[in-house]
């Protein structure tokens, strides 16, 4: 493999900083969560589709029926992930929401064991138990009134659903991603997700147009920042760095998002969220490294 023109570690730093802005942009938007999610995915698709056509023009013609099914399942999972996570940010703190949605490596490990019959090591099991303990601590804090937001417990539950569906997105797309280049893969999956999110918008009765210019700027920033410079660069970095390094680096997203929320919205997480969140991130880190060591 030729050396990349940019140090992958630099790309990884840029990607983590970019995804850290996602929750902030969603929180800043006054549009319904489903609408913001729809336009983020739609605009990201519009950016990557021309790259897919010009760089890999024959990739789409190689799609088989099983590939279409895999892409559909992956896109649906991604749509539910965005819809539930975006909505969670209206009910709980940025710190709690982003921490819980970043627990997806735990669910990937469980899903790989249940569906793909992958072995669960002691380290993986320990990491899962530690993270679950952290989630319990956070939830206990919400029950005792120590959370931030109109309904923190509900928001945390939505964020957890977002984490589960993010794991489903990873598992469903694993085989397809191995057979197809990056841009054709994300184009197909994002297109399916955009269709699903559009259906969510219509089902919930939200208007598709008529939003203020400020909202369109935020939608565009969601697509360019977290969408293109975040997740797309992360997928590129995975081709040059160990997946354990990328997974653990992503744990910087909750920290970065929480700091931005503090600076921009004066949002101070509760003590239960801080303690439980730290425990969750430790458990996720242990899980990610343990899975990498046996892969």
DOGU-352554 format. One record per atom (N, C-alpha, C, CB): residue in three letters; x, y, z. Coordinates in steps of 0.1 Angstrom, whole numbers, padded with zeros to 4 digits, always signed. Glycine has a CB too. Layout:
<sites>
ALAXYZ...
</sites>
This chain:
<sites>
UNK+0008-0012+0000UNK+0000+0000+0000UNK+0009+0012+0000UNK-0010+0000+0012UNK+0006+0022-0009UNK+0013+0034-0010UNK+0010+0043+0003UNK+0010+0042-0022UNK+0021+0051+0006UNK+0018+0059+0018UNK+0008+0070+0014UNK+0032+0066+0022UNK-0002+0073+0023UNK-0012+0083+0020UNK-0005+0097+0020UNK-0023+0082+0030UNK-0011+0106+0013UNK-0006+0120+0012UNK-0007+0127+0025UNK-0013+0128+0001UNK-0016+0123+0034UNK-0018+0129+0047UNK-0016+0119+0058UNK-0032+0136+0048UNK-0009+0122+0068UNK-0007+0113+0080UNK-0020+0109+0085UNK+0002+0119+0091UNK-0023+0095+0085UNK-0037+0091+0090UNK-0040+0095+0104UNK-0037+0076+0089UNK-0029+0097+0112UNK-0032+0102+0126UNK-0037+0116+0126UNK-0019+0101+0134UNK-0032+0124+0117UNK-0037+0138+0115UNK-0052+0137+0111UNK-0029+0146+0105UNK-0055+0128+0101UNK-0069+0127+0097UNK-0078+0122+0108UNK-0069+0117+0085UNK-0073+0113+0116UNK-0081+0108+0128UNK-0084+0120+0137UNK-0073+0097+0135UNK-0074+0128+0140UNK-0077+0140+0149UNK-0088+0149+0143UNK-0064+0148+0151UNK-0086+0152+0130UNK-0096+0160+0123UNK-0110+0154+0123UNK-0092+0162+0108UNK-0111+0140+0121UNK-0124+0134+0121UNK-0130+0134+0135UNK-0122+0119+0117UNK-0123+0132+0146UNK-0128+0132+0159UNK-0133+0146+0163UNK-0118+0128+0170UNK-0125+0156+0159UNK-0130+0170+0161UNK-0143+0173+0153UNK-0119+0180+0157UNK-0144+0168+0141UNK-0155+0170+0133UNK-0168+0164+0138UNK-0153+0165+0118UNK-0167+0151+0143UNK-0179+0144+0148UNK-0183+0150+0161UNK-0176+0129+0149UNK-0173+0157+0168UNK-0177+0163+0181UNK-0186+0175+0180UNK-0164+0167+0188UNK-0187+0180+0167UNK-0196+0191+0165UNK-0210+0187+0162UNK-0191+0200+0154UNK-0212+0174+0160UNK-0225+0169+0155UNK-0236+0173+0165UNK-0225+0154+0153UNK-0234+0169+0177UNK-0245+0171+0187UNK-0247+0186+0189UNK-0241+0165+0201UNK-0237+0194+0188UNK-0238+0209+0189UNK-0247+0215+0178UNK-0225+0216+0190UNK-0244+0210+0166UNK-0252+0215+0154UNK-0267+0211+0155UNK-0246+0210+0141UNK-0269+0199+0160UNK-0283+0194+0162UNK-0290+0202+0173UNK-0283+0179+0165UNK-0283+0204+0184UNK-0289+0212+0195UNK-0292+0226+0190UNK-0279+0212+0207UNK-0283+0232+0182UNK-0285+0246+0177UNK-0297+0247+0168UNK-0272+0251+0171UNK-0300+0236+0161UNK-0311+0237+0151UNK-0325+0237+0158UNK-0310+0225+0141UNK-0334+0245+0152UNK-0348+0245+0157UNK-0357+0237+0149UNK-0353+0260+0157UNK-0352+0230+0139UNK-0360+0221+0131UNK-0363+0208+0138UNK-0353+0218+0117UNK-0373+0201+0135UNK-0376+0188+0141UNK-0364+0178+0139UNK-0389+0182+0135UNK-0362+0169+0148UNK-0351+0160+0147UNK-0351+0152+0134UNK-0351+0151+0159UNK-0362+0147+0130UNK-0363+0139+0118UNK-0359+0147+0106UNK-0377+0133+0117UNK-0363+0160+0106UNK-0360+0168+0094UNK-0345+0171+0094UNK-0368+0182+0095UNK-0339+0174+0105UNK-0324+0177+0106UNK-0317+0164+0101UNK-0320+0181+0120UNK-0321+0153+0106UNK-0314+0140+0102UNK-0316+0138+0088UNK-0320+0128+0110UNK-0328+0140+0082UNK-0330+0138+0068UNK-0321+0146+0059UNK-0345+0141+0064UNK-0320+0159+0062UNK-0312+0168+0054UNK-0297+0165+0056UNK-0315+0182+0057UNK-0293+0161+0068UNK-0279+0158+0070UNK-0275+0146+0060UNK-0276+0154+0084UNK-0283+0136+0060UNK-0280+0124+0052UNK-0282+0127+0037UNK-0289+0112+0056UNK-0292+0135+0034UNK-0294+0138+0020UNK-0283+0146+0014UNK-0308+0145+0018UNK-0279+0156+0021UNK-0268+0165+0016UNK-0255+0157+0016UNK-0267+0177+0025UNK-0252+0149+0026UNK-0240+0141+0026UNK-0240+0131+0013UNK-0239+0133+0039UNK-0252+0126+0010UNK-0253+0117-0001UNK-0250+0125-0014UNK-0267+0111-0002UNK-0255+0137-0015UNK-0252+0146-0026UNK-0237+0149-0028UNK-0260+0159-0025UNK-0230+0149-0017UNK-0216+0152-0018UNK-0208+0140-0022UNK-0210+0157-0004UNK-0211+0128-0017UNK-0203+0116-0019UNK-0207+0109-0032UNK-0204+0106-0008UNK-0220+0110-0037UNK-0224+0103-0049UNK-0216+0107-0061UNK-0238+0107-0052UNK-0213+0120-0064UNK-0204+0122-0076UNK-0190+0116-0075UNK-0203+0137-0078UNK-0185+0116-0063UNK-0172+0110-0060UNK-0172+0095-0063UNK-0167+0112-0046UNK-0184+0088-0059UNK-0185+0074-0062UNK-0186+0071-0077UNK-0198+0069-0055UNK-0193+0080-0084UNK-0195+0077-0099UNK-0182+0080-0106UNK-0206+0087-0104UNK-0174+0090-0102UNK-0162+0093-0110UNK-0150+0084-0106UNK-0158+0108-0107UNK-0149+0080-0093UNK-0138+0072-0089UNK-0140+0057-0091UNK-0136+0075-0074UNK-0153+0052-0090UNK-0156+0038-0091UNK-0168+0036-0099UNK-0158+0031-0077UNK-0168+0040-0112UNK-0180+0040-0121UNK-0187+0026-0122UNK-0177+0045-0134UNK-0179+0015-0121UNK-0185+0002-0123UNK-0189-0005-0111UNK-0175-0007-0130UNK-0188+0002-0099UNK-0191-0005-0086UNK-0206-0008-0085UNK-0187+0004-0075UNK-0215+0001-0090UNK-0229-0001-0088UNK-0234-0012-0097UNK-0236+0012-0091UNK-0228-0014-0108UNK-0232-0025-0117UNK-0229-0039-0111UNK-0226-0024-0131UNK-0220-0039-0101UNK-0216-0052-0095UNK-0225-0056-0084UNK-0202-0051-0090UNK-0235-0047-0080UNK-0244-0050-0069UNK-0253-0062-0073UNK-0253-0038-0066UNK-0253-0072-0064UNK-0262-0083-0065UNK-0274-0082-0056UNK-0254-0097-0063UNK-0283-0092-0057UNK-0295-0091-0048UNK-0291-0091-0034UNK-0304-0103-0051UNK-0282-0099-0029UNK-0278-0100-0015UNK-0272-0086-0011UNK-0269-0111-0012UNK-0265-0080-0020UNK-0259-0067-0017UNK-0270-0056-0015UNK-0249-0062-0028UNK-0280-0057-0024UNK-0291-0047-0022UNK-0298-0049-0009UNK-0301-0049-0034UNK-0300-0062-0005UNK-0306-0065+0008UNK-0298-0060+0020UNK-0309-0080+0010UNK-0285-0062+0019UNK-0275-0057+0029UNK-0275-0042+0030UNK-0261-0063+0027UNK-0275-0036+0018UNK-0275-0021+0018UNK-0288-0016+0024UNK-0273-0016+0004UNK-0299-0022+0021UNK-0312-0017+0026UNK-0313-0019+0041UNK-0324-0026+0020UNK-0308-0030+0046UNK-0308-0032+0061UNK-0299-0022+0068UNK-0304-0046+0064UNK-0287-0020+0062UNK-0278-0010+0067UNK-0283+0004+0067UNK-0264-0011+0059UNK-0290+0008+0056UNK-0295+0021+0055UNK-0307+0023+0065UNK-0300+0024+0041UNK-0315+0013+0067UNK-0326+0014+0077UNK-0321+0016+0091UNK-0335+0002+0076UNK-0311+0008+0094UNK-0304+0009+0107UNK-0298+0023+0109UNK-0294-0002+0109UNK-0292+0028+0099UNK-0286+0042+0100UNK-0297+0052+0102UNK-0277+0045+0088UNK-0308+0051+0095UNK-0319+0061+0096UNK-0324+0061+0110UNK-0330+0057+0086UNK-0327+0049+0116UNK-0332+0049+0129UNK-0322+0054+0139UNK-0336+0034+0133UNK-0309+0051+0137UNK-0299+0057+0145UNK-0299+0072+0146UNK-0285+0052+0140UNK-0299+0078+0134UNK-0300+0093+0134UNK-0313+0098+0140UNK-0298+0098+0119UNK-0324+0092+0136UNK-0337+0097+0141UNK-0337+0097+0156UNK-0348+0089+0135UNK-0333+0086+0162UNK-0334+0085+0177UNK-0324+0093+0184UNK-0333+0070+0181UNK-0312+0093+0179UNK-0301+0101+0185UNK-0304+0116+0185UNK-0287+0098+0179UNK-0308+0121+0173UNK-0311+0135+0171UNK-0322+0139+0181UNK-0315+0139+0157UNK-0332+0131+0182UNK-0343+0134+0191UNK-0339+0134+0206UNK-0355+0124+0189UNK-0329+0125+0209UNK-0325+0124+0223UNK-0319+0137+0228UNK-0314+0113+0225UNK-0313+0145+0219UNK-0306+0157+0223UNK-0316+0168+0227UNK-0298+0162+0211UNK-0329+0166+0224UNK-0339+0175+0229UNK-0343+0172+0243UNK-0351+0175+0219UNK-0339+0161+0248UNK-0345+0157+0261UNK-0334+0155+0272UNK-0352+0144+0260UNK-0322+0153+0268UNK-0311+0151+0278UNK-0299+0159+0275UNK-0308+0136+0279UNK-0289+0158+0283UNK-0277+0166+0281UNK-0269+0161+0269UNK-0268+0167+0293UNK-0261+0170+0263UNK-0252+0166+0252UNK-0242+0155+0257UNK-0244+0178+0247UNK-0237+0157+0269UNK-0227+0147+0274UNK-0233+0134+0276UNK-0222+0152+0288UNK-0245+0133+0282UNK-0251+0120+0283UNK-0255+0113+0270UNK-0264+0121+0292UNK-0261+0121+0261UNK-0265+0116+0248UNK-0254+0110+0240UNK-0272+0127+0240UNK-0243+0118+0239UNK-0232+0114+0230UNK-0224+0102+0237UNK-0222+0126+0228UNK-0223+0102+0250UNK-0217+0091+0257UNK-0224+0078+0254UNK-0216+0093+0272UNK-0237+0078+0255UNK-0246+0066+0254UNK-0246+0062+0239UNK-0260+0069+0259UNK-0247+0071+0230UNK-0247+0067+0216UNK-0233+0061+0212UNK-0251+0078+0207UNK-0223+0066+0219UNK-0209+0060+0216UNK-0207+0047+0222UNK-0199+0070+0220UNK-0217+0041+0229UNK-0216+0028+0235UNK-0218+0017+0225UNK-0226+0026+0247UNK-0219+0021+0212UNK-0222+0011+0202UNK-0212-0001+0200UNK-0223+0017+0188UNK-0199+0001+0204UNK-0190-0011+0203UNK-0194-0022+0212UNK-0176-0006+0207UNK-0201-0019+0223UNK-0206-0029+0232UNK-0217-0038+0225UNK-0213-0023+0245UNK-0226-0031+0218UNK-0236-0038+0211UNK-0231-0045+0199UNK-0248-0028+0207UNK-0220-0040+0193UNK-0214-0047+0182UNK-0208-0060+0187UNK-0203-0038+0175UNK-0202-0060+0198UNK-0196-0072+0204UNK-0207-0082+0207UNK-0188-0069+0217UNK-0218-0078+0213UNK-0229-0087+0216UNK-0235-0092+0204UNK-0240-0080+0225UNK-0238-0083+0194UNK-0244-0088+0181UNK-0235-0097+0174UNK-0247-0076+0173UNK-0222-0095+0174UNK-0212-0104+0167UNK-0212-0118+0173UNK-0198-0098+0167UNK-0214-0118+0186UNK-0215-0131+0194UNK-0228-0138+0191UNK-0213-0129+0209UNK-0239-0130+0191UNK-0252-0137+0189UNK-0255-0140+0175UNK-0263-0127+0194UNK-0251-0132+0165UNK-0255-0134+0151UNK-0243-0140+0143UNK-0258-0121+0145UNK-0231-0136+0146UNK-0220-0141+0138UNK-0212-0152+0145UNK-0211-0130+0134UNK-0216-0156+0157UNK-0209-0166+0165UNK-0195-0163+0168UNK-0210-0179+0158UNK-0191-0150+0170UNK-0178-0146+0173UNK-0176-0149+0188UNK-0175-0132+0170UNK-0163-0153+0192UNK-0160-0156+0205UNK-0159-0143+0214UNK-0147-0163+0206UNK-0165-0144+0226UNK-0164-0132+0235UNK-0153-0136+0246UNK-0178-0130+0242UNK-0143-0127+0246UNK-0132-0130+0255UNK-0135-0124+0269UNK-0119-0123+0250UNK-0127-0128+0279UNK-0129-0122+0292UNK-0128-0107+0292UNK-0119-0128+0302UNK-0119-0102+0285UNK-0117-0087+0284UNK-0129-0080+0278UNK-0105-0084+0276UNK-0135-0086+0268UNK-0147-0081+0262UNK-0158-0081+0272UNK-0151-0088+0249UNK-0160-0093+0278UNK-0171-0094+0288UNK-0169-0084+0299UNK-0172-0108+0294UNK-0157-0082+0304UNK-0154-0073+0315UNK-0158-0059+0310UNK-0140-0074+0319UNK-0153-0055+0298UNK-0156-0042+0293UNK-0171-0039+0292UNK-0150-0040+0280UNK-0179-0049+0287UNK-0193-0048+0286UNK-0200-0046+0300UNK-0200-0060+0280UNK-0195-0054+0310UNK-0201-0052+0324UNK-0198-0039+0330UNK-0195-0064+0333UNK-0185-0034+0328UNK-0182-0021+0333UNK-0190-0010+0327UNK-0166-0018+0330UNK-0192-0010+0313UNK-0200+0000+0307UNK-0214-0001+0311UNK-0199-0002+0292UNK-0220-0013+0312UNK-0234-0014+0317UNK-0235-0008+0331UNK-0238-0029+0317UNK-0225-0010+0339UNK-0225-0004+0353UNK-0226+0011+0352UNK-0213-0008+0361UNK-0218+0017+0343UNK-0218+0031+0341UNK-0232+0036+0336UNK-0208+0035+0331UNK-0238+0029+0327UNK-0252+0032+0323UNK-0262+0032+0334UNK-0256+0023+0311UNK-0260+0022+0343UNK-0269+0021+0355UNK-0267+0033+0364UNK-0266+0008+0363UNK-0254+0037+0366UNK-0251+0049+0374UNK-0258+0061+0368UNK-0236+0051+0375UNK-0256+0063+0355UNK-0263+0075+0348UNK-0278+0074+0350UNK-0259+0075+0334UNK-0284+0063+0348UNK-0298+0062+0349UNK-0303+0064+0363UNK-0303+0048+0344UNK-0296+0059+0373UNK-0299+0061+0387UNK-0299+0076+0390UNK-0290+0054+0396UNK-0289+0083+0384UNK-0289+0098+0386UNK-0301+0105+0380UNK-0276+0103+0380UNK-0305+0100+0369UNK-0317+0106+0363UNK-0330+0104+0371UNK-0320+0101+0348UNK-0331+0092+0377UNK-0342+0089+0385UNK-0342+0097+0398UNK-0342+0074+0389UNK-0330+0101+0403UNK-0329+0109+0415UNK-0330+0124+0412UNK-0316+0105+0422UNK-0332+0127+0399UNK-0333+0141+0396UNK-0320+0148+0394UNK-0341+0148+0406UNK-0310+0141+0390UNK-0297+0147+0388UNK-0293+0149+0374UNK-0286+0138+0395UNK-0302+0148+0365UNK-0299+0150+0351UNK-0302+0164+0346UNK-0307+0140+0343UNK-0298+0166+0333UNK-0300+0179+0326UNK-0309+0177+0314UNK-0286+0185+0322UNK-0320+0185+0313UNK-0329+0184+0302UNK-0343+0182+0307UNK-0325+0173+0293UNK-0353+0183+0298UNK-0367+0182+0301UNK-0371+0168+0306UNK-0376+0185+0289UNK-0365+0158+0300UNK-0368+0144+0305UNK-0355+0135+0302UNK-0380+0138+0297UNK-0345+0137+0311UNK-0332+0130+0308UNK-0333+0115+0307UNK-0323+0133+0319UNK-0342+0109+0314UNK-0343+0094+0313UNK-0348+0090+0300UNK-0352+0088+0325UNK-0358+0097+0295UNK-0363+0094+0281UNK-0352+0097+0271UNK-0376+0102+0278UNK-0345+0108+0272UNK-0335+0111+0263UNK-0323+0101+0263UNK-0329+0125+0266UNK-0320+0096+0275UNK-0309+0086+0275UNK-0314+0073+0269UNK-0306+0084+0290UNK-0327+0070+0270UNK-0332+0058+0264UNK-0331+0059+0249UNK-0346+0055+0269UNK-0335+0071+0244UNK-0334+0073+0229UNK-0319+0072+0224UNK-0340+0086+0225UNK-0310+0077+0232UNK-0296+0076+0229UNK-0291+0062+0229UNK-0287+0085+0238UNK-0296+0054+0238UNK-0292+0040+0238UNK-0297+0033+0226UNK-0297+0033+0251UNK-0310+0036+0222UNK-0315+0030+0210UNK-0306+0034+0198UNK-0330+0035+0207UNK-0302+0047+0198UNK-0292+0051+0188UNK-0280+0043+0187UNK-0289+0066+0190UNK-0274+0040+0199UNK-0262+0032+0200UNK-0265+0017+0195UNK-0258+0031+0214UNK-0276+0012+0198UNK-0280-0002+0193UNK-0281-0002+0178UNK-0293-0007+0200UNK-0288+0008+0173UNK-0290+0008+0158UNK-0277+0012+0151UNK-0301+0018+0154UNK-0268+0019+0157UNK-0255+0022+0151UNK-0247+0009+0151UNK-0247+0032+0160UNK-0248+0000+0161UNK-0242-0013+0160UNK-0248-0021+0149UNK-0243-0020+0174UNK-0261-0021+0148UNK-0267-0028+0137UNK-0263-0024+0123UNK-0283-0027+0138UNK-0260-0010+0122UNK-0255-0005+0110UNK-0241-0010+0107UNK-0254+0011+0111UNK-0233-0011+0117UNK-0219-0017+0115UNK-0220-0032+0111UNK-0211-0015+0128UNK-0228-0039+0118UNK-0229-0054+0116UNK-0235-0057+0102UNK-0237-0061+0127UNK-0246-0050+0099UNK-0253-0052+0086UNK-0244-0048+0074UNK-0266-0044+0086UNK-0236-0038+0076UNK-0228-0034+0064UNK-0214-0040+0064UNK-0227-0019+0065UNK-0211-0048+0073UNK-0197-0054+0074UNK-0193-0061+0061UNK-0196-0063+0086UNK-0201-0070+0056UNK-0197-0078+0044UNK-0198-0069+0032UNK-0207-0090+0042UNK-0207-0060+0031UNK-0208-0051+0019UNK-0197-0042+0018UNK-0221-0044+0019UNK-0193-0037+0030UNK-0181-0027+0030UNK-0168-0034+0026UNK-0180-0021+0044UNK-0167-0047+0029UNK-0155-0054+0025UNK-0154-0057+0010UNK-0154-0068+0033UNK-0165-0057+0003UNK-0165-0060-0011UNK-0166-0047-0020UNK-0177-0068-0014UNK-0169-0036-0014UNK-0171-0024-0022UNK-0162-0012-0017UNK-0185-0020-0022UNK-0158-0004-0026UNK-0150+0008-0022UNK-0158+0017-0013UNK-0145+0016-0035UNK-0152+0026-0006UNK-0158+0035+0003UNK-0169+0043-0002UNK-0148+0044+0009UNK-0167+0051-0013UNK-0177+0060-0018UNK-0189+0054-0023UNK-0171+0069-0028UNK-0188+0043-0032UNK-0200+0036-0036UNK-0208+0030-0024UNK-0197+0025-0046UNK-0201+0025-0014UNK-0208+0019-0003UNK-0216+0029+0005UNK-0197+0013+0007UNK-0210+0041+0008UNK-0217+0051+0016UNK-0228+0057+0008UNK-0208+0061+0021UNK-0226+0058-0005UNK-0237+0064-0014UNK-0249+0056-0013UNK-0232+0065-0028UNK-0248+0043-0015UNK-0260+0034-0015UNK-0266+0034-0001UNK-0256+0019-0019UNK-0258+0033+0009UNK-0264+0032+0023UNK-0270+0045+0027UNK-0253+0028+0033UNK-0264+0056+0024UNK-0269+0069+0027UNK-0282+0072+0019UNK-0259+0080+0024UNK-0283+0067+0007UNK-0295+0069-0001UNK-0307+0062+0005UNK-0293+0065-0016UNK-0304+0050+0009UNK-0315+0042+0016UNK-0319+0049+0029UNK-0310+0028+0019UNK-0309+0054+0037UNK-0312+0061+0049UNK-0320+0073+0047UNK-0299+0064+0057UNK-0317+0081+0036UNK-0324+0093+0033UNK-0339+0090+0030UNK-0317+0100+0021UNK-0341+0080+0022UNK-0355+0076+0019UNK-0363+0073+0032UNK-0355+0064+0009UNK-0357+0065+0041UNK-0363+0061+0053UNK-0366+0074+0062UNK-0355+0052+0061UNK-0356+0083+0063UNK-0358+0095+0071UNK-0369+0104+0064UNK-0345+0102+0072UNK-0369+0104+0051UNK-0380+0112+0045UNK-0394+0106+0048UNK-0378+0112+0029UNK-0395+0093+0049UNK-0407+0087+0053UNK-0410+0091+0068UNK-0407+0072+0052UNK-0400+0091+0076UNK-0402+0095+0090UNK-0408+0109+0091UNK-0389+0094+0098UNK-0402+0118+0083UNK-0406+0132+0083UNK-0421+0133+0079UNK-0397+0141+0073UNK-0425+0126+0068UNK-0439+0127+0063UNK-0448+0120+0074UNK-0440+0120+0050UNK-0444+0109+0079UNK-0453+0102+0089UNK-0455+0111+0101UNK-0446+0089+0093UNK-0445+0119+0105UNK-0447+0127+0117UNK-0453+0141+0114UNK-0433+0130+0123UNK-0456+0143+0101UNK-0463+0155+0097UNK-0455+0168+0097UNK-0475+0157+0106UNK-0442+0167+0096UNK-0433+0179+0095UNK-0432+0184+0081UNK-0419+0175+0101UNK-0432+0197+0080UNK-0430+0203+0066UNK-0415+0200+0061UNK-0432+0218+0066UNK-0414+0197+0048UNK-0401+0194+0043UNK-0394+0207+0039UNK-0403+0185+0030UNK-0401+0217+0036UNK-0394+0230+0032UNK-0400+0241+0041UNK-0397+0233+0017UNK-0395+0253+0038UNK-0400+0265+0045UNK-0392+0269+0057UNK-0414+0263+0049UNK-0380+0263+0059UNK-0372+0266+0070UNK-0363+0278+0068UNK-0363+0254+0074UNK-0360+0285+0079UNK-0352+0297+0078UNK-0338+0295+0072UNK-0351+0304+0092UNK-0332+0305+0066UNK-0318+0303+0060UNK-0308+0297+0071UNK-0313+0316+0055UNK-0310+0301+0083UNK-0301+0297+0094UNK-0302+0281+0095UNK-0305+0303+0107UNK-0313+0275+0093UNK-0315+0261+0094UNK-0308+0254+0082UNK-0330+0257+0094UNK-0309+0260+0070UNK-0302+0254+0059UNK-0287+0254+0060UNK-0306+0261+0046UNK-0282+0265+0067UNK-0267+0266+0070UNK-0264+0254+0079UNK-0264+0279+0076UNK-0272+0252+0090UNK-0269+0242+0099UNK-0270+0228+0093UNK-0279+0242+0111UNK-0280+0226+0084UNK-0281+0213+0077UNK-0268+0210+0069UNK-0293+0212+0068UNK-0263+0221+0062UNK-0251+0219+0054UNK-0239+0217+0062UNK-0249+0232+0046UNK-0238+0223+0074UNK-0227+0221+0083UNK-0227+0207+0088UNK-0227+0231+0094UNK-0239+0202+0091UNK-0240+0188+0096UNK-0234+0178+0085UNK-0254+0184+0099UNK-0237+0181+0073UNK-0233+0172+0062UNK-0218+0173+0059UNK-0240+0175+0049UNK-0213+0186+0059UNK-0199+0188+0057UNK-0190+0184+0068UNK-0196+0203+0053UNK-0193+0188+0080UNK-0185+0185+0092UNK-0186+0171+0097UNK-0189+0194+0103UNK-0196+0167+0105UNK-0197+0153+0109UNK-0198+0143+0098UNK-0208+0152+0119UNK-0205+0147+0087UNK-0208+0137+0077UNK-0195+0134+0068UNK-0218+0142+0068UNK-0190+0145+0062UNK-0178+0143+0053UNK-0165+0142+0060UNK-0178+0154+0042UNK-0162+0153+0068UNK-0149+0153+0074UNK-0148+0144+0087UNK-0145+0168+0078UNK-0160+0140+0091UNK-0160+0131+0103UNK-0160+0117+0099UNK-0173+0134+0111UNK-0172+0111+0096UNK-0173+0097+0093UNK-0166+0092+0081UNK-0188+0093+0093UNK-0166+0101+0070UNK-0159+0096+0058UNK-0144+0095+0060UNK-0162+0106+0047UNK-0139+0105+0067UNK-0124+0105+0070UNK-0121+0093+0080UNK-0120+0118+0076UNK-0130+0090+0089UNK-0128+0079+0098UNK-0127+0066+0090UNK-0139+0078+0108UNK-0136+0064+0080UNK-0136+0052+0072UNK-0123+0052+0064UNK-0148+0052+0063UNK-0118+0063+0060UNK-0105+0063+0053UNK-0093+0060+0062UNK-0102+0077+0046UNK-0094+0065+0074UNK-0083+0062+0084UNK-0083+0048+0088UNK-0085+0071+0097UNK-0094+0041+0088UNK-0095+0027+0091UNK-0086+0018+0081UNK-0109+0022+0091UNK-0084+0024+0069UNK-0076+0017+0059UNK-0061+0018+0062UNK-0079+0021+0046UNK-0057+0026+0071UNK-0043+0029+0074UNK-0039+0027+0088UNK-0039+0042+0069UNK-0049+0026+0098UNK-0046+0025+0112UNK-0053+0013+0118UNK-0050+0038+0119UNK-0048+0009+0129UNK-0055-0002+0136UNK-0069+0002+0141UNK-0047-0007+0149UNK-0079-0007+0139UNK-0092-0003+0142UNK-0094+0000+0157UNK-0102-0015+0139UNK-0086-0007+0166UNK-0086-0004+0180UNK-0083+0011+0183UNK-0077-0013+0188UNK-0073+0016+0176UNK-0069+0030+0178UNK-0080+0039+0173UNK-0056+0033+0170UNK-0087+0036+0162UNK-0098+0045+0157UNK-0109+0044+0167UNK-0102+0040+0144UNK-0113+0032+0172UNK-0124+0030+0181UNK-0122+0038+0194UNK-0126+0015+0184UNK-0110+0036+0200UNK-0107+0043+0212UNK-0106+0058+0210UNK-0093+0038+0218UNK-0101+0063+0199UNK-0100+0077+0196UNK-0114+0083+0196UNK-0093+0080+0183UNK-0124+0076+0191UNK-0137+0081+0190UNK-0143+0084+0204UNK-0146+0071+0183UNK-0137+0078+0214UNK-0142+0082+0228UNK-0139+0096+0231UNK-0135+0072+0238UNK-0131+0103+0223UNK-0129+0117+0225UNK-0141+0125+0221UNK-0117+0122+0217UNK-0151+0119+0213UNK-0162+0127+0209UNK-0171+0132+0220UNK-0171+0118+0199UNK-0174+0123+0230UNK-0182+0128+0241UNK-0176+0139+0249UNK-0186+0117+0251UNK-0162+0138+0250UNK-0155+0148+0258UNK-0155+0162+0250UNK-0140+0144+0260UNK-0153+0161+0237UNK-0153+0173+0228UNK-0167+0179+0228UNK-0148+0170+0215UNK-0177+0171+0226UNK-0191+0176+0226UNK-0195+0182+0239UNK-0200+0165+0222UNK-0191+0176+0250UNK-0195+0182+0263UNK-0188+0195+0265UNK-0191+0172+0274UNK-0175+0196+0261UNK-0168+0209+0263UNK-0174+0220+0254UNK-0153+0207+0259UNK-0178+0216+0242UNK-0185+0226+0233UNK-0198+0230+0239UNK-0186+0220+0219UNK-0206+0221+0244UNK-0219+0224+0250UNK-0217+0233+0262UNK-0226+0211+0254UNK-0206+0231+0270UNK-0203+0240+0281UNK-0200+0254+0276UNK-0192+0234+0289UNK-0192+0255+0266UNK-0188+0268+0261UNK-0199+0275+0254UNK-0176+0266+0252UNK-0207+0268+0246UNK-0217+0275+0237UNK-0231+0276+0244UNK-0218+0267+0224UNK-0234+0266+0252UNK-0248+0266+0258UNK-0248+0267+0273UNK-0255+0253+0254UNK-0236+0268+0279UNK-0234+0269+0293UNK-0241+0257+0300UNK-0240+0282+0299UNK-0240+0245+0293UNK-0246+0233+0298UNK-0236+0225+0307UNK-0251+0224+0286UNK-0239+0224+0319UNK-0230+0217+0329UNK-0236+0204+0332UNK-0228+0226+0342UNK-0229+0192+0328UNK-0235+0179+0331UNK-0236+0177+0346UNK-0227+0168+0325UNK-0246+0169+0350UNK-0247+0165+0364UNK-0236+0156+0369UNK-0260+0159+0367UNK-0234+0155+0382UNK-0223+0147+0387UNK-0225+0132+0383UNK-0222+0149+0402UNK-0238+0128+0384UNK-0240+0114+0380UNK-0237+0111+0365UNK-0255+0110+0382UNK-0240+0121+0357UNK-0236+0119+0343UNK-0221+0118+0341UNK-0242+0131+0334UNK-0214+0127+0348UNK-0199+0127+0347UNK-0193+0114+0351UNK-0193+0139+0355UNK-0197+0109+0363UNK-0192+0097+0369UNK-0196+0085+0360UNK-0196+0095+0383UNK-0209+0084+0358UNK-0214+0073+0350UNK-0208+0073+0336UNK-0229+0073+0349UNK-0207+0085+0330UNK-0201+0086+0316UNK-0187+0081+0316UNK-0203+0100+0311UNK-0179+0085+0326UNK-0165+0081+0326UNK-0164+0066+0327UNK-0158+0087+0338UNK-0173+0060+0335UNK-0173+0045+0336UNK-0177+0038+0323UNK-0182+0040+0347UNK-0187+0044+0316UNK-0191+0039+0303UNK-0180+0039+0293UNK-0203+0047+0298UNK-0173+0051+0292UNK-0162+0052+0283UNK-0150+0042+0286UNK-0157+0066+0283UNK-0148+0040+0298UNK-0137+0030+0302UNK-0141+0016+0298UNK-0135+0030+0317UNK-0154+0013+0300UNK-0159+0000+0295UNK-0158-0002+0280UNK-0173-0002+0300UNK-0162+0009+0273UNK-0161+0008+0258UNK-0147+0007+0253UNK-0168+0021+0252UNK-0138+0014+0260UNK-0123+0013+0256UNK-0118-0001+0258UNK-0115+0023+0264UNK-0121-0007+0270UNK-0117-0021+0272UNK-0123-0031+0262UNK-0121-0025+0287UNK-0136-0029+0259UNK-0142-0038+0249UNK-0136-0037+0236UNK-0157-0034+0248UNK-0133-0024+0231UNK-0128-0022+0218UNK-0114-0028+0217UNK-0127-0007+0215UNK-0106-0026+0227UNK-0092-0032+0226UNK-0092-0047+0228UNK-0083-0026+0238UNK-0101-0053+0235UNK-0102-0067+0237UNK-0106-0074+0224UNK-0111-0071+0248UNK-0116-0068+0217UNK-0120-0074+0205UNK-0110-0073+0194UNK-0133-0067+0200UNK-0102-0062+0194UNK-0091-0061+0184UNK-0080-0071+0186UNK-0085-0047+0185UNK-0078-0074+0199UNK-0067-0083+0202UNK-0069-0098+0197UNK-0064-0083+0216UNK-0082-0101+0195UNK-0085-0115+0190UNK-0089-0115+0176UNK-0095-0121+0199UNK-0090-0103+0169UNK-0095-0103+0155UNK-0084-0106+0145UNK-0101-0089+0152
</sites>
